[in-house]
Amino acid sequence: MHGLDVTFATLAQTENNAAVPLLLRAIDSSQRNIRELAFRALLHRKSLEAELAVLRRWHLLPEHARQIITEKPGWLSDGIRKGIVCNEEQLHANTCAAAVDTLDYDSMPHFCEATADRANLFGAASAHTVLRLAECLHELLNAPRDYRERRDPQSIRAFVLPSLERALYNASPDHRPELVEAFLLIAGRENAGLKRMVEQPNDKISELVLSMLETTSRAGIIHYLLSCLDDPFMPQSIRSICCRRTDISFLRQLFRRIGRDPTKTIRNNIRKMDKCGWLVRGPGLLEALTEAEQAGAATWAAFSGMDRDAALEVVAYLVRNGGVMTRRTAVGLLSEFDVPAADELILLAAHDEDPQVRALAAPLLRQHKIAGGMQRLLEMVDSANEMEQEAARQALEEFRFANFLEVFDSLSEAARVTTGMLVKRVDRTALKQLSDECQAKERSRRRRALEIIVAMQAISELHWDVSQLLHDEDEFLRVDAVRAIAKSDIPETRAALRTVLSDPSPLVRQVAEEALAKLSFRNPNDGSPMPTFEGLPNALGRWTESSPH
């Protein structure tokens, strides 16, 4: 073996051209090690004779021999160019196969020229080769850059596109479909020629391009079609194609591209689409989609310019029959519809088994002013699910203590009680803020805080704060505090009132004695009934009118 290594190394490096015929005979050897050494030696020599000889054997070469040749990119390039214009059927077929196997993108312009040469006997094979090389280049363009490769895929694309575009117009009509596919695979959305074809279709090539876009199932071309959704100036012809296509393979990719939360650009492009051909397929289409695809279909329907009743039917079907993730998306889209049918769906969603769906429905209950919506929100405020609770509280955002404090003086006594009880349920910080008001320096704020405590029926929760007001410096505020604390019949109340019996003010002592006497004779079953929210709509109306929030 050492002797063979030396021999083939010599044949690879010698300037004597007689080495080439010898190496060509060696690649036909019955011994694999000799064939491999011969191939590797040939790769060190630049010889058109050797390249053509290898091409003529290409269909007979074993896989490992082809692999050795692919390790030296460009070695076969001259032979491939010669083979493209030959009249030998087998050599041309081998040339096409070798060009694809070795990814000889430099040969693409020559194959394109062959498709335009009416005298070329193998124009169809050349067109097919162009398409196969375009497929490989498309994968290279869309894969992460491998910096071990010397040539930049973008540079390769820039090199081959001019000749491919010329071939579209010069090739035989029989060869154009494959060239169009190849062009669409590698041109990209920003290509000036392609932009011209889809924006101003005024010739047969443009018509062929648009027809291909409307019918192809090739993933690479659909990828281009969907990439146009990200174009702020998406051509009208592309929008029309997206609207007309009804094939499931395209729709699946389209809906996945739109997704649950499309970008502003995609949303704007969808709004300009006023027809949806896929609607004719009915609910059966939606059932065949995955949850992610159903979400995209709902998003398309909600934001598109299509008939709103038809759009709502799509969203309604998914609200009722979709999976959890789909229902979450569909419910969020109901804000795009302001009709009674949408209100029914919102109320249905507010009782969904999934807490996140219920949470998404919460703000819509208020926005749409749905009958029964307020009562449902109050139920959600008391939910055991934190997400649902928080959504209901945000939907009742105006019922915050700060707002209540601002408009308290303008409310009637009944509205104070009704609204105050609601604020206590909605605003988790209400009692803390009310406690702070009890300790305010201004007498007017302390007095109003005491009135609010009574209105919110929060005496038991803020018993300590009220007890502190029993010893306020203001005599009349102490009287109000006695009357307020007496409304809560608990042991702490009696103890607090007894401390007031020694108050320096006769009026305070008298009121405290009367309060203790009433507590002593009070029947536990007597007392004021708990306030209800029957009067809430009127109270809310007055509050909303008077509140700047």
C-alpha positions as CSV (number, residue, x, y, z in Angstrom):
1,M,0.0,0.0,0.0
2,H,2.9,2.4,0.7
3,G,4.0,1.9,-2.9
4,L,0.5,2.6,-4.2
5,D,0.3,5.8,-2.2
6,V,3.6,7.0,-3.6
7,T,2.6,6.0,-7.2
8,F,-0.8,7.9,-7.1
9,A,0.7,10.9,-5.4
10,T,3.2,11.1,-8.2
11,L,0.4,10.7,-10.8
12,A,-1.5,13.5,-9.1
13,Q,1.4,16.0,-9.1
14,T,3.3,15.3,-12.3
15,E,3.1,17.7,-15.2
16,N,3.1,14.9,-17.7
17,N,-0.4,14.8,-19.2
18,A,0.1,11.1,-19.9
19,A,-0.9,10.5,-16.2
20,V,-4.5,11.3,-17.0
21,P,-5.2,8.2,-19.3
22,L,-3.5,6.1,-16.7
23,L,-5.7,7.4,-13.9
24,L,-8.8,7.0,-16.0
25,R,-8.0,3.3,-16.5
26,A,-7.3,3.0,-12.7
27,I,-10.8,4.2,-11.8
28,D,-12.2,1.2,-13.6
29,S,-10.1,-1.2,-11.5
30,S,-11.8,-4.1,-9.8
31,Q,-10.0,-3.2,-6.5
32,R,-11.8,-0.5,-4.5
33,N,-8.6,0.9,-2.9
34,I,-7.1,1.5,-6.3
35,R,-10.3,3.1,-7.6
36,E,-10.4,5.5,-4.6
37,L,-6.7,6.4,-4.9
38,A,-7.2,7.1,-8.6
39,F,-10.3,9.3,-8.0
40,R,-8.4,11.3,-5.4
41,A,-5.4,11.7,-7.7
42,L,-7.7,12.9,-10.5
43,L,-9.1,15.6,-8.3
44,H,-5.6,17.2,-8.2
45,R,-5.5,17.5,-12.0
46,K,-7.4,19.9,-14.1
47,S,-8.3,18.1,-17.3
48,L,-11.4,18.4,-19.5
49,E,-10.7,14.9,-20.8
50,A,-10.8,13.5,-17.3
51,E,-13.9,15.4,-16.4
52,L,-15.8,14.2,-19.5
53,A,-14.6,10.7,-18.9
54,V,-15.9,10.8,-15.3
55,L,-19.2,12.3,-16.5
56,R,-19.7,9.5,-19.0
57,R,-19.3,7.0,-16.1
58,W,-21.4,9.0,-13.6
59,H,-24.5,6.7,-13.8
60,L,-22.2,3.7,-13.2
61,L,-20.1,5.2,-10.3
62,P,-20.7,3.8,-6.8
63,E,-21.9,6.3,-4.2
64,H,-18.6,6.5,-2.4
65,A,-16.9,7.5,-5.7
66,R,-19.4,10.3,-6.3
67,Q,-18.9,11.4,-2.7
68,I,-15.1,11.8,-3.3
69,I,-15.8,14.0,-6.2
70,T,-18.2,16.2,-4.3
71,E,-15.5,16.9,-1.8
72,K,-13.8,19.0,-4.5
73,P,-16.4,21.6,-5.5
74,G,-16.0,23.0,-9.0
75,W,-13.7,20.2,-10.3
76,L,-16.4,19.0,-12.8
77,S,-17.5,22.5,-13.8
78,D,-15.8,22.6,-17.2
79,G,-17.0,19.1,-18.0
80,I,-20.6,20.0,-17.0
81,R,-20.6,23.1,-19.3
82,K,-19.4,20.9,-22.1
83,G,-22.0,18.2,-21.3
84,I,-24.9,20.8,-21.3
85,V,-24.5,21.5,-25.0
86,C,-23.6,17.9,-26.1
87,N,-25.9,15.8,-28.3
88,E,-25.3,12.5,-26.4
89,E,-28.4,11.6,-24.4
90,Q,-26.5,9.6,-21.7
91,L,-23.8,12.2,-21.3
92,H,-26.4,15.0,-21.0
93,A,-28.4,13.0,-18.4
94,N,-25.2,12.3,-16.5
95,T,-24.3,16.0,-16.7
96,C,-27.6,17.0,-15.2
97,A,-27.3,14.4,-12.4
98,A,-23.7,15.5,-11.6
99,A,-24.6,19.2,-11.5
100,V,-27.2,18.5,-8.9
101,D,-25.1,16.0,-6.9
102,T,-22.1,18.4,-6.8
103,L,-24.3,21.5,-6.2
104,D,-22.7,23.2,-9.2
105,Y,-24.7,26.5,-9.0
106,D,-22.2,28.1,-11.5
107,S,-23.7,25.9,-14.2
108,M,-27.3,27.2,-13.7
109,P,-26.9,30.1,-16.2
110,H,-25.7,27.6,-18.8
111,F,-28.7,25.3,-18.2
112,C,-30.9,28.3,-18.4
113,E,-29.4,29.2,-21.8
114,A,-30.0,25.6,-23.0
115,T,-33.7,25.9,-22.3
116,A,-33.9,29.0,-24.6
117,D,-31.9,27.2,-27.4
118,R,-34.5,25.7,-29.6
119,A,-31.8,23.5,-31.3
120,N,-30.9,21.9,-28.0
121,L,-32.4,18.4,-27.9
122,F,-32.5,18.3,-24.1
123,G,-34.2,21.5,-23.2
124,A,-36.7,19.8,-20.9
125,A,-33.9,18.0,-19.0
126,S,-32.1,21.3,-18.6
127,A,-35.2,23.0,-17.2
128,H,-35.7,20.2,-14.8
129,T,-32.1,20.5,-13.6
130,V,-32.5,24.2,-13.1
131,L,-35.5,23.5,-10.8
132,R,-33.6,20.8,-8.8
133,L,-30.7,23.2,-8.3
134,A,-33.1,26.0,-7.3
135,E,-34.6,23.6,-4.7
136,C,-31.2,23.0,-3.2
137,L,-30.3,26.7,-3.3
138,H,-33.7,27.5,-1.6
139,E,-32.8,25.2,1.3
140,L,-29.4,26.8,1.5
141,L,-30.8,30.3,1.6
142,N,-33.3,29.4,4.4
143,A,-30.9,27.4,6.6
144,P,-28.5,28.9,9.1
145,R,-25.3,30.0,7.4
146,D,-22.6,27.4,7.4
147,Y,-19.4,29.5,7.3
148,R,-17.4,26.5,6.3
149,E,-18.8,27.0,2.9
150,R,-16.7,29.5,0.9
151,R,-19.5,31.0,-1.1
152,D,-22.3,33.1,0.4
153,P,-25.8,31.8,-0.6
154,Q,-26.9,35.3,-1.2
155,S,-24.1,35.9,-3.6
156,I,-25.0,32.7,-5.4
157,R,-28.6,33.9,-5.7
158,A,-27.5,37.2,-7.1
159,F,-25.4,35.4,-9.6
160,V,-28.0,33.0,-11.0
161,L,-31.2,35.2,-10.9
162,P,-30.5,37.4,-14.0
163,S,-30.0,34.4,-16.3
164,L,-33.0,32.7,-14.8
165,E,-35.2,35.7,-15.3
166,R,-34.0,36.0,-19.0
167,A,-34.8,32.4,-19.5
168,L,-38.4,32.9,-18.4
169,Y,-39.0,35.1,-21.4
170,N,-36.8,33.2,-23.9
171,A,-37.4,29.6,-23.1
172,S,-39.9,27.4,-24.9
173,P,-43.4,27.6,-23.4
174,D,-43.2,23.9,-22.6
175,H,-40.2,24.6,-20.3
176,R,-41.5,27.7,-18.6
177,P,-43.5,26.2,-15.7
178,E,-40.3,24.6,-14.2
179,L,-38.3,27.8,-14.7
180,V,-41.1,29.8,-13.0
181,E,-41.0,27.4,-10.1
182,A,-37.3,27.7,-9.9
183,F,-37.5,31.5,-10.0
184,L,-40.2,31.7,-7.3
185,L,-38.1,29.4,-5.1
186,I,-35.0,31.6,-5.0
187,A,-36.1,35.1,-6.0
188,G,-37.3,36.4,-2.7
189,R,-39.9,39.0,-1.8
190,E,-37.5,41.9,-2.5
191,N,-36.5,40.9,-6.1
192,A,-37.4,43.7,-8.5
193,G,-38.3,41.4,-11.3
194,L,-40.7,39.4,-9.2
195,K,-42.2,42.6,-7.7
196,R,-42.9,43.9,-11.2
197,M,-44.6,40.6,-12.2
198,V,-47.0,40.5,-9.2
199,E,-47.7,44.2,-8.9
200,Q,-48.2,45.0,-12.6
201,P,-49.1,41.6,-14.3
202,N,-49.2,42.6,-18.0
203,D,-47.7,39.7,-19.9
204,K,-47.8,35.9,-20.2
205,I,-44.9,35.3,-17.8
206,S,-46.7,37.4,-15.1
207,E,-49.9,35.4,-15.6
208,L,-47.9,32.2,-15.4
209,V,-46.3,33.4,-12.1
210,L,-49.6,34.3,-10.6
211,S,-51.2,31.0,-11.7
212,M,-48.3,29.1,-10.2
213,L,-48.7,31.0,-6.9
214,E,-52.4,30.1,-6.9
215,T,-52.0,26.4,-7.5
216,T,-48.6,25.2,-6.3
217,S,-48.3,23.0,-3.3
218,R,-44.5,23.4,-3.2
219,A,-43.5,24.5,0.3
220,G,-40.8,26.9,-0.8
221,I,-43.1,28.9,-3.1
222,I,-45.9,28.9,-0.4
223,H,-43.2,30.3,1.9
224,Y,-42.7,33.2,-0.5
225,L,-46.5,33.7,-0.8
226,L,-46.9,33.9,3.0
227,S,-43.9,36.1,3.4
228,C,-45.8,38.8,1.5
229,L,-48.0,39.1,4.6
230,D,-45.1,40.9,6.3
231,D,-44.9,43.4,3.4
232,P,-46.6,46.8,4.4
233,F,-47.3,47.2,0.6
234,M,-48.5,43.7,-0.1
235,P,-49.5,43.5,-3.8
236,Q,-53.3,43.2,-4.4
237,S,-52.7,40.2,-6.7
238,I,-51.1,38.3,-3.8
239,R,-53.9,39.3,-1.4
240,S,-56.4,38.0,-4.0
241,I,-54.6,34.7,-4.3
242,C,-54.6,34.2,-0.5
243,C,-58.4,34.9,-0.5
244,R,-59.1,32.4,-3.3
245,R,-57.0,29.4,-2.3
246,T,-59.0,26.7,-0.5
247,D,-56.5,23.8,-0.5
248,I,-55.9,22.5,3.0
249,S,-52.1,22.3,2.7
250,F,-51.9,26.1,1.9
251,L,-54.5,27.0,4.5
252,R,-52.7,25.1,7.3
253,Q,-49.5,27.1,6.6
254,L,-51.4,30.4,6.2
255,F,-53.2,30.0,9.5
256,R,-50.0,29.0,11.3
257,R,-48.3,32.1,9.9
258,I,-51.2,34.4,11.1
259,G,-51.3,32.7,14.5
260,R,-52.9,34.0,17.7
261,D,-51.3,37.4,17.8
262,P,-50.3,38.6,14.3
263,T,-48.0,41.6,13.9
264,K,-49.6,45.0,13.0
265,T,-48.5,44.6,9.4
266,I,-50.1,41.2,9.0
267,R,-53.2,42.5,10.7
268,N,-53.4,45.5,8.3
269,N,-53.0,43.2,5.3
270,I,-55.8,40.9,6.5
271,R,-58.1,43.8,6.9
272,K,-57.8,44.5,3.2
273,M,-59.0,40.9,2.4
274,D,-62.7,41.1,1.9
275,K,-63.3,37.5,0.6
276,C,-62.4,34.1,2.1
277,G,-62.8,31.3,-0.4
278,W,-62.2,28.7,2.3
279,L,-65.5,29.5,4.0
280,V,-67.3,27.4,1.4
281,R,-65.7,24.3,3.1
282,G,-67.7,25.0,6.2
283,P,-67.1,23.7,9.7
284,G,-65.5,20.5,8.3
285,L,-62.4,22.6,7.5
286,L,-62.1,24.0,11.0
287,E,-62.5,20.5,12.5
288,A,-59.5,19.3,10.4
289,L,-57.2,22.0,11.7
290,T,-54.9,21.9,14.8
291,E,-55.6,24.2,17.6
292,A,-52.8,26.6,16.5
293,E,-54.3,26.6,13.0
294,Q,-57.8,27.1,14.3
295,A,-56.6,30.2,16.2
296,G,-55.1,31.6,13.0
297,A,-58.4,31.0,11.2
298,A,-60.3,32.8,13.9
299,T,-57.9,35.7,13.7
300,W,-58.2,35.9,9.9
301,A,-62.0,36.0,10.2
302,A,-62.1,38.6,13.0
303,F,-59.7,41.1,11.4
304,S,-60.5,40.5,7.7
305,G,-62.9,42.7,5.7
306,M,-65.2,39.8,4.9
307,D,-68.9,39.8,5.7
308,R,-69.2,40.3,9.5
309,D,-71.9,37.7,10.0
310,A,-69.9,35.1,8.2
311,A,-66.8,36.1,10.2
312,L,-68.7,35.8,13.5
313,E,-69.9,32.3,12.5
314,V,-66.3,31.2,12.3
315,V,-65.4,32.7,15.7
316,A,-68.7,31.4,17.3
317,Y,-68.0,27.9,16.1
318,L,-64.6,27.9,17.7
319,V,-65.9,29.5,20.9
320,R,-68.3,26.6,21.2
321,N,-66.3,23.7,19.9
322,G,-62.6,24.6,19.9
323,G,-60.0,23.3,22.2
324,V,-58.9,25.3,25.2
325,M,-56.2,27.3,23.4
326,T,-58.5,28.0,20.5
327,R,-61.3,29.2,22.7
328,R,-58.9,31.6,24.4
329,T,-58.0,33.1,21.1
330,A,-61.6,33.2,19.8
331,V,-63.0,34.8,22.9
332,G,-60.4,37.6,22.7
333,L,-61.5,38.3,19.2
334,L,-65.1,38.9,20.1
335,S,-64.3,42.5,20.8
336,E,-64.2,42.9,17.0
337,F,-68.0,42.3,16.9
338,D,-70.6,44.7,18.2
339,V,-73.8,42.7,17.7
340,P,-76.2,40.8,20.0
341,A,-74.9,37.4,18.8
342,A,-71.4,38.3,20.0
343,D,-72.9,39.3,23.4
344,E,-74.4,35.8,23.8
345,L,-71.0,34.3,23.0
346,I,-69.3,36.6,25.6
347,L,-71.7,35.5,28.3
348,L,-71.2,31.9,27.3
349,A,-67.5,32.3,27.5
350,A,-67.9,33.9,31.0
351,H,-69.2,30.5,32.2
352,D,-66.6,28.4,30.3
353,E,-64.9,25.6,32.2
354,D,-61.4,27.1,31.6
355,P,-60.6,30.0,34.0
356,Q,-58.5,31.8,31.4
357,V,-61.4,31.8,28.9
358,R,-63.6,33.3,31.7
359,A,-60.9,35.8,32.5
360,L,-60.7,36.9,28.8
361,A,-64.5,37.3,28.7
362,A,-64.5,39.5,31.8
363,P,-63.6,42.9,30.2
364,L,-66.0,42.2,27.4
365,L,-68.9,41.9,29.8
366,R,-68.4,45.6,30.7
367,Q,-67.4,46.8,27.2
368,H,-70.5,45.4,25.6
369,K,-72.8,46.3,28.5
370,I,-74.2,42.9,28.5
371,A,-77.4,42.2,30.6
372,G,-76.4,40.1,33.6
373,G,-72.7,40.9,33.0
374,M,-72.3,42.9,36.2
375,Q,-73.7,40.1,38.3
376,R,-71.4,37.6,36.6
377,L,-68.4,39.9,37.2
378,L,-69.3,40.1,40.9
379,E,-69.3,36.3,41.0
380,M,-65.9,36.2,39.3
381,V,-64.5,38.6,41.9
382,D,-65.3,36.0,44.5
383,S,-63.8,33.2,42.4
384,A,-61.2,30.8,43.8
385,N,-59.1,31.3,40.7
386,E,-56.7,34.2,41.0
387,M,-56.6,34.9,37.3
388,E,-60.3,35.1,37.0
389,Q,-60.5,37.3,40.1
390,E,-57.9,39.8,38.8
391,A,-59.6,40.0,35.4
392,A,-63.0,40.8,37.0
393,R,-61.4,43.5,39.2
394,Q,-59.8,45.1,36.2
395,A,-63.1,45.0,34.4
396,L,-64.5,46.9,37.3
397,E,-61.6,49.3,37.4
398,E,-63.8,52.4,38.0
399,F,-65.0,50.9,41.3
400,R,-61.7,51.7,43.0
401,F,-61.6,53.4,46.4
402,A,-59.9,56.5,45.0
403,N,-62.8,57.1,42.7
404,F,-65.4,56.3,45.4
405,L,-63.6,58.8,47.7
406,E,-63.7,61.5,45.1
407,V,-67.5,61.3,44.4
408,F,-68.7,60.1,47.8
409,D,-70.2,63.5,48.8
410,S,-72.2,63.7,45.6
411,L,-73.9,60.3,46.0
412,S,-77.2,59.7,47.7
413,E,-77.3,57.7,50.9
414,A,-78.6,54.6,49.1
415,A,-76.0,54.9,46.4
416,R,-73.2,55.3,49.0
417,V,-74.2,52.0,50.6
418,T,-74.7,50.1,47.4
419,T,-71.6,51.4,45.7
420,G,-69.5,51.2,48.9
421,M,-70.2,47.5,49.3
422,L,-69.2,47.0,45.7
423,V,-65.9,48.9,46.1
424,K,-65.1,46.8,49.2
425,R,-65.5,43.6,47.1
426,V,-63.6,44.9,44.1
427,D,-60.7,46.9,45.5
428,R,-58.5,44.8,47.6
429,T,-56.7,47.9,48.9
430,A,-59.9,49.7,49.9
431,L,-59.8,48.9,53.6
432,K,-56.1,49.8,53.8
433,Q,-56.7,53.2,52.2
434,L,-59.8,53.8,54.3
435,S,-57.7,53.1,57.4
436,D,-55.2,55.7,56.3
437,E,-58.0,58.2,55.9
438,C,-59.1,57.6,59.5
439,Q,-55.6,58.7,60.6
440,A,-55.5,61.8,58.3
441,K,-54.6,65.1,59.9
442,E,-57.6,66.9,58.4
443,R,-60.7,66.6,60.5
444,S,-62.9,66.6,57.4
445,R,-61.1,63.6,56.0
446,R,-61.5,61.7,59.3
447,R,-65.2,62.5,59.4
448,R,-65.7,61.4,55.9
449,A,-63.7,58.2,56.5
450,L,-66.1,57.4,59.3
451,E,-69.1,57.9,57.0
452,I,-67.5,55.7,54.4
453,I,-66.9,53.0,56.9
454,V,-70.6,53.0,57.8
455,A,-71.6,53.0,54.1
456,M,-69.2,50.1,53.3
457,Q,-70.3,48.2,56.4
458,A,-66.7,47.8,57.3
459,I,-66.9,48.6,61.0
460,S,-65.9,45.1,62.0
461,E,-62.9,45.1,59.7
462,L,-61.8,48.6,60.8
463,H,-62.9,48.3,64.4
464,W,-59.5,49.4,65.8
465,D,-59.5,52.5,63.6
466,V,-63.0,53.5,64.7
467,S,-62.1,52.9,68.3
468,Q,-59.2,55.3,67.9
469,L,-61.7,58.0,66.7
470,L,-63.6,57.5,70.0
471,H,-60.8,59.6,71.5
472,D,-60.5,62.2,68.8
473,E,-60.0,65.8,69.9
474,D,-63.2,66.8,68.1
475,E,-66.2,66.2,70.3
476,F,-68.7,65.8,67.5
477,L,-66.4,63.4,65.7
478,R,-66.3,61.3,68.9
479,V,-70.1,61.3,68.9
480,D,-70.2,60.0,65.3
481,A,-67.6,57.4,66.2
482,V,-69.8,56.2,69.1
483,R,-72.8,55.9,66.8
484,A,-70.8,54.1,64.1
485,I,-69.1,51.6,66.4
486,A,-72.4,50.8,68.1
487,K,-73.6,49.3,64.7
488,S,-71.2,46.4,65.3
489,D,-72.4,44.2,68.2
490,I,-69.3,42.4,69.2
491,P,-67.5,42.1,72.6
492,E,-64.9,44.6,71.5
493,T,-67.6,47.2,70.8
494,R,-68.9,47.2,74.3
495,A,-65.4,47.4,75.8
496,A,-64.7,50.3,73.6
497,L,-67.9,52.1,74.5
498,R,-67.3,51.7,78.2
499,T,-64.0,53.6,77.9
500,V,-66.1,56.5,76.6
501,L,-68.3,56.7,79.6
502,S,-65.7,58.8,81.3
503,D,-65.3,61.2,78.4
504,P,-65.1,64.8,79.4
505,S,-68.0,65.7,77.1
506,P,-71.5,65.1,78.5
507,L,-72.9,64.7,75.0
508,V,-70.4,61.9,74.2
509,R,-71.1,60.2,77.5
510,Q,-74.8,60.4,76.9
511,V,-74.6,58.9,73.4
512,A,-72.3,56.1,74.6
513,E,-74.7,55.2,77.5
514,E,-77.6,55.1,75.0
515,A,-75.6,52.9,72.7
516,L,-74.7,50.5,75.4
517,A,-78.3,50.3,76.6
518,K,-79.5,49.5,73.0
519,L,-76.8,46.8,72.7
520,S,-77.9,45.2,76.0
521,F,-81.5,44.9,74.9
522,R,-80.9,44.1,71.2
523,N,-82.3,40.8,69.8
524,P,-79.6,39.0,67.9
525,N,-82.2,38.1,65.2
526,D,-83.1,41.8,64.8
527,G,-81.1,44.2,62.8
528,S,-80.9,45.8,59.4
529,P,-80.9,43.5,56.4
530,M,-77.8,43.1,54.4
531,P,-77.8,45.5,51.4
532,T,-78.4,44.0,48.0
533,F,-77.2,45.2,44.6
534,E,-80.7,45.6,43.1
535,G,-80.2,49.4,43.0
536,L,-76.7,49.0,41.5
537,P,-77.5,50.1,37.9
538,N,-78.9,53.4,39.1
539,A,-76.0,54.0,41.5
540,L,-73.5,53.1,38.8
541,G,-75.2,55.5,36.4
542,R,-75.0,58.4,38.8
543,W,-71.4,57.5,39.6
544,T,-70.3,57.2,36.0
545,E,-71.9,60.6,35.2
546,S,-70.2,62.3,38.1
547,S,-66.8,60.6,38.0
548,P,-64.1,61.9,35.7
549,H,-62.8,58.3,35.5
